């Protein structure tokens, strides 16, 4: 029986290897890892591979993904990265730790935690300059004063997010600021904060260059485990696999055609007016993939082919010196954005290789 196309081939042993190597690397500095599963839709087999590699926490921004993994009996501490007040009751029921920045949300979590006779653990996110989520450092003491009376919540740490929205890099200055703020909060409120989550896969360069990690003892790592790279410059991390995921698309047309469209030019399907380079007549192939399936700009063919463009469901290639047979397959490497969208697509089959 012919294999289904398009599909992503996922090598679980490579993900497990990457998790193990990173846990050992960061563990030398006393830093634990949360394996972030949001790019793979909370796939239980991938979460299990991370856990086999030594990850103790599984973190996701979607409550539904955590529920999926719980239903699959994945054994780990589950961390919710994006906390919405409308989901407060389910968060208390299904999540061990949530990241928070708003009083109103915390009041709802406290209410439902008391209703279910639970103590819900929280990490307060601090704004360190990337301008995604976080409490301004100047406001953190007043913020904590307001939530101390919420007796069904337990503050277990502080965290920050960098190099995600604003592209601000984690460095010694940022990590030292978070460490100092941790010390100040502990002194003022006479509490112990055991989990200081200093960032994500972007922290690799900081960690390799710093002489002192300070109070940072946790990172939330997805891309480095899945794709084997840091996220400040997307360079491969030594000894990690960068090809745990491979996207394979089917050739549905292969013809010699002109390189310039002919006729009166208007907008394309997405409202753009495209510009083309004259390559003369050349061999072009169409792959059964499109913008509805994945982020095309994040794909790179694994041989000498060039992506010319795409519509919602067709990907056009310049075949150069390759002959692509109709019905054959073309392999693509993926970046984080294309992995995220391809794993979310219901049209792409996920095939696991153990």
Secondary structure, DSSP 8 states (H G I E B T S, - for coil): ----SSEEEEEHHHHHHHHHHHHHHHHTTT-EEEEE-GGGTT-HHHHHHHHHTT--EEEES-HHHHHHHHHTT--SEEEESS--GGGHHHHHHH-SEEEE--HHHHHHHHHHHHHTT--EEEEEEEE-SS-SS-EEGGGHHHHHHHHHT-TTEEEEEEE---SSSS-----HHHHHHHHHHHHHHHHHHT----EEE--SGGGHHHHHH-S--TT--EEEESHHHHHSB-SSS--B-TT--S-SEEEEEEEEEEEEE-SS--S-----TTS---------SEEEEEES--TTTS-GGGEEESSS-EEEEE-SS-EEEE-TT----TT-EEEEEE-HHHHHHHHH-TTSEEEEE-
